Amino acid sequence: MRYKNKNIAVLGLGDSGEAAALLLAEEEAVVTVLDSAPEERLRLKVDLLRKRGISVITGMDAIRHRADFHFAVLSPGIDPSAPLVQSFISQRIEMIGELEMSYELCECPVIAITGTNGKTTTTELVARMLNGCGVRTMACGNIGPAFAATVRHSAGLNVMTLEVSSFQLETIRDFHPRVSVWLNFAPDHLDRYATVGEYRAAKLRIFENQTAGDFAVVNFRDELPPLKARRVTFSAYARGADFELEGGVILHHGAPVLKMEETKLRGLHNAENLMAALGAGLTQGLDFEKMVPPLCSYAPLPHRCELVRSLDGVDYVNDSKATNLDALEKALFSETRPVVLIAGGKDKGFEFESLAALVGQKARVAILIGQMAARIESSWRESVRCEFAGSLAAAVEMARANARPGDVVLFSPGTSSFDMFKNYGDRGNQFRALVRDLSVQP
């Protein structure tokens, strides 16, 4: 076993940290998990790991801990500037990510999917399509479950379908996907990265170890550095790519492949997600006749332009997964009817001016919530009427009051949720519940 009897630290007791600790214990390593959160907040996980013979250290004791570790596994959700991580850096302990550690144990090729938006949908599409065509795979990584939780099954798979984030790619060394998928790029996570360039550099590491025998399925509109891998390109917005969109039909080198109306997905962004999945399928030697049916059967995940209900002639759409400006922009582009927009949330360090013209074109009113509300209003006030809501419940009521038959109430925050909610899922669930509680007007 690769890690037998090695003394290994796992930093962070999130899902990936827990999965890494359990995997290392199976490999007969001596595992210590450290998390700076109070033990009471981690009780269930702490108890589980200790029953498995894994040491867990929490709170300030974790930050102060000193030991002779062979290396440390860093959970992607922990900022490298955090005191816990800095403590290990000061001790000059080698550090790798959960992605890298799991890859070292993976016994099948990897399809790795990244992008600012659309990663989870595309990962699900690829896994559905491959399994539907008889290519054994599992979807894991940033999508959940963690790579460390699924890699033990890799010997029985033809390929692993892996969603990877910039946080995970920061710490790679030898991670080498047979197929890399680059969906798109837009500013995000500026609460973690000092610049957009730093964020982009982390994403670009997905191509770092690829060779001429590999494939890169990439967005035709994005300017990428020279790649060693063979390119397959796609775009729903521009001409010249291997996959294009014309009249609602996805084309490959000009030949029709898939009608969007036959799928359960909406919007140009989802057309690109489908193109990327089809491109990944081509790298596996699959033909379109086999790939299309499982893609058409795929139902979109919650919180991604999800139609919650139609009430009094108004559609209520939950796009809580829109945690950055690019996702909000694509949601707005997808709507052909007048929009009552609910937006705002945590301050992630970027500005909203770039969307002012589009919001003015698409929305009759913008209802703003969260930390960013005042800053968004200052950016949009010349383009659209803005109103403030002190809570999501108030925002839904205000949206209903402003909406007319034929409108769409679009909940697409454009930033993350942590100022008011546990995560985007909690935010979307609350929106869905509030909309379903609305009564029909007499």
N, C-alpha and C positions, 0 to 999 in steps of 0.2 A: 504494500500500500504506500502511495506516494508520501503521505504525511504522517505515517506511523511514528509514534513516540516524540513527535516534534511539539515544542511548546509554542502555541499559537494564540494570539490575542484577536478577538473580534470586536471592532469598535462600532457600537450602535446596536440597539435591540429592536430595530424595526423588522419588517417582514424579511428583508434580505439578510440582515444580521442574524436573525433567528435561524433561517434556513442554512446559512453558512456554518453556524455553530453546530447544528445537528449533522450536517454533512461531514464536517471535520471529525466529529465524534465517531461517526461510522467508519471513518478512515483511521481510527485509533490514534488520533492526535490528542495531546493534552490541551484542552481548550479553556480559555478564560474570556468571558464576555464582559465588556466594560461599557457603561452608559451613564452619562452625567445626570440623567433624570432621577428624581426620587424613586426609591424602590416601590413605594405604594402605587405609583402610576404604572408600574411594570409587573405587578404581582403575578398575573396568570403566566406570563412568559418566564419570569424568574423561577417560579415553582416547577414548570415543565422542564426547564433546562437543568435545574439542580437534581431533579429526579433521574435525569440521564447522565449524571456524573459530571456536569459542566459547571465550572465555577462562574459566578456572576458577581460583579462588583459595580455598585451604583453610586450616584451622587458625587460629592466632592472626593470621596475615597477613590473613585475611578480616575479622576483627574490627577490625584496625587500618587497613584499606584506606580511602583517601580518593580520591574522583573526582567529576567533575561529571556526575552522571547526570540524565537527564530525569525518571525515576521508578524505583521499585523494585517488583518483583513478589514478594510474600510468600507462601511456601508455607504451607498451613494447619497443618501439623504443628509449626511453630515458634511457641513461646510468645512473644507480644509483649514479654515482660520479658527475653528472652534478650539477652546482651551484643551479639550481631550485630545484632539489630533495634534495640536502644537506640543503637548506634553510628550507624545511618542516621537515626534520629529526631533525634539530637543535631546531625546535619548538615543537618537540615530538608529532607530529600529526600522528595518525595511518595511515598506507598506505597499500592498496591492489591493485592488478592489475585488468585490464579490464577483464581478463579471470575469475578471482575469483568473481568479482562483477556480471558478466553475469551468471555465474554458479548458484549463489544464487537465480536467477530468473527463471532458466530453469525448465520446467515442464515435461521433458522427459529424458530418459537415454542418456548417451553420449558415443560415440566411439571417442577416442582421438588418434591421429596419430602423432608420432614424429620420428625423425631421422635426421642425418646430411644431407642426400640426399634422394630424392624421395617422400617427404611428400606431395607435391601438387599433383603429379601424382596419388599417392595412395589414397589420399582423394577424388579426382575426380572419380577414379575407384570404390571406395566403394560406393559413392553416386549414381553413374550410375547403379551399380549392384543392390543395395538395392531397388531403385525406380523401376528398371526393374522387380524386383521380388515382387512388391507390398508392400514393406516396406517403409513407408513414411519417407523421410529424407531430409535434406538440408546440403550442404557443406559450411562451413564457418570457421572463425578463421584466422590464419595466411595466408591462401589462399586468403582471402577476399571473401565476405564482412566480417566485424568484427563480432565476436560472439554477441556483444551488438546490432548489427543491425538486427540480425536474431532471437534472443532469444524470442522476442515477439510472434513468430510463433510456439514456442515449444509445446504448448498445443495441436496443431493439428498434431504433428509428432509422429511417433513410436520411433525414435531415432534421435539424432543430430550427424552429422558427422563433426568432428572438427579437423582441423590441428593446432597443437600447437608447438611453438618454445621454445627453452631454455629461451629466454627472457621472454616469458609469464609464464613459469613454475617457474621462480625465486620467484614470489610473491604469490604463492598459499597458502591457508590454509586448506580449506575443499574440494577443487576440487577433485572429485571422479568419474573417468570414469568407466562405467560398463565394457567397453572393452578398453584396452590400446594396441596400436600397436607400437612396437619398430622396426624400419626398419633397422637401421645400426648406427654406430658411427665412426667418424673420426675427427681429429683435425680441428677446425674451430673457428672463432670469437675470435682469440687471441688478437685482438685489443680492445676487451671488457673484456675478462676474463684473469686473471693473469696467469693461468695455464690450461693445457688440463683437469686436474682433476677437476678444478672448473667448467669448461664447462660441463663435464660429470655429475657432481653432480647435476647441474641444470636440465639436461635432465632426470636423473633418478627419479626426483620428480613425474614423471607421474604415477609411481607405488605406491606412498607414502600412499595413502588412500584406496587402493584396499583391498578387503577381499577375503576369500576363495570362495565366491559366484560369483566372477568376473572372467574375462578372460584377459590373456596377450598373444598377438600374437607377437612373438619375433623372431629375427634373430638367428638361431641356432649357428652361429659361434661367436657371441658376448658373452663374459663372463659377466654375470649379477649377482647381489647379489641375495640371496634367495628371492623369490616372494611369496606372499600369494595367488595370483590369479592362476587359472588353466592355464597352458601354452599350446599354439599351436605354433609349431616351423616350420621354413622354411629355406631353403638355396638352392641357385643355384650352390654352389661351393663345398659343403661337403655332406657326407652321414650321415644318422642317424636322419634326421629331419622328421617331419610329412609330409611336402611338399618338394619334391626334383625335380631336372631337369635332364632328361636323353634323349639324342638324340633330343633335341628341344621340348620335351614333359614334361609338368608338371605332376608329379605323387603325389598321396596322399596315403601313406602307400603302395606304390608299384603299385597302380592301376592308369592307365592313366586318366587324367582329362581334359587337355587343351593342344592343339598343338600351339606353339608360332607362327607358320606360318599362323595360322588362325586369329591372332590378327593383329593390326596395330602398334604394338610396337616392338622395336628391342633391342637386348642386354641382357646380363645376369642380369643387374641391374633392367631392366623392368620385367624380369621373376620373380624376387623377389618381385617387387611391385604387380604383379598379384597374387603371392602366398599369400602375406599379405592380399590382398583384399578377396581372397577365404577363408582364415582363419577367417577373420572378419565375412564373411557370414555364416560360420559354427556355430559361436557363436550365430547367430540369428536363428538357426534351418533350414537354407536353404539347398537345395540339389544342387549338381553340375549341373544337367540338366537344372535347372532354372538360375543358376548364370553365366554360360559360355556365352550364347548369348549376354547379355548386355556388358560383358567385351570385347568380340570380336568386338563389334561395336564402342568401345571407340577410338577416334582419339587423338594422343598425343598433348599436349599443345605446343604453340610456344616456341622456344629457348631451347628445350630439345632434342638434337640429331635430329633436324629438317632438313630434306633434302630440301634445298632451290631451287636448280636446278642442272641439269647435263649439262655441257658445254664442248664441244671438248673432250668428253670421261672422264671428271673429275667430280666427285660429290662434291658439296659444302654443308657442313653440319654446321648448326647453333646450337651450344651448349652453348650459352651465359649464361644459367642458371648454368653452372659449375662454382660456386663461391668458390670452395675449391679443395684441392688436390684429395680427394676421388672421387669427380664427374669427374675430369679430368682423373683419373686412369680408371674409369669404361667406359668412352667414348673411351679411347684408346683400352681397352680390347675388346670392341664391334666391332672394325674395323679389318677386315681380309685382307684388301688391304693396299698398302703403303700409308702413311699419310704425308701430308704437314700440319704441326701444327702451328696454330696461338694461342699464349698464353700470359699471363701477365696482369697486372692491378694494383690495389691498394695493398699496403703493409699491410697485415693483421697479420703479426707477425710470420708466419710459413715459413719453408724452403722447397725447392723443390728437395733436394738431393735424397729423397726416390724414386722419379720417374725417375731418370737418366737412369737406365738400361732399363726400359720399353719404355721410349721415344726413346732410341737408337735402340731398337728392332723394334718399330713400325713406326718411322718417318724418312724420308730422310732429312728433314730440319725442324728446329723450328724457326719461325718468332716471335719475342718478342716485346711487346708493354708495355707502362705504367711504373709506379713507380718501378715495380719489375723486369724490363727487365734485368738490369745489374746483379742483384743477381741470377736470373734464369740462365743466361748465364754462370756465374761462377760455377754453380752446374751441368750444362749439357754439358759443352764444350768438355769434354773427351768422351762423348757418342754420340753426334749428332752435326752436323753443325748448328750454330746459327747465325741468322741475326737480326739486329735491324730495327724497323720501327717507324718513328716518329708520325704516325697516323694510324688509322684503314684503311683508304683509301690506304695508302702506303702499309700496310700489305697485303691487298687483291691483289694489283697489284703484289707484290713480290711473293705471294703464286701462283698466276697464272703463273708467269714466271718460277717457280720451278716445277710446277706440270706436270706430264706426263699422257697420256691416261691410264685409269685404276686406277689412284690415287684418294684419298679423301683429299680435303682441309677441315680440321677440325678446326673450331673456337671454342675452349674449353679453356677459359682463365685460369681456375684453381684458380681464386681469384676474389674479388669483383670489381666493376666498377667505384667507386665513384671518382677515380682520373681523369677520362676523360669523364664520362657519368653520366646521371641522375640516372640510375639504370641498372640492367642487361637487362631489357626489351628494354630500349633505346639503349643499346649497341647492342643487337641482331637485333633490327629493322634497325639500321644503317648498320650492316653487311649484312643483307638481301637485303637492297636497293642497296648497293655497288655491290653485286654479280649479282643482276638482271640487273644492268646497264652495265655489261660487255658485249661486243659485240663478236659475233662469229668470230674466226680467219679465214682469207681467206685461 
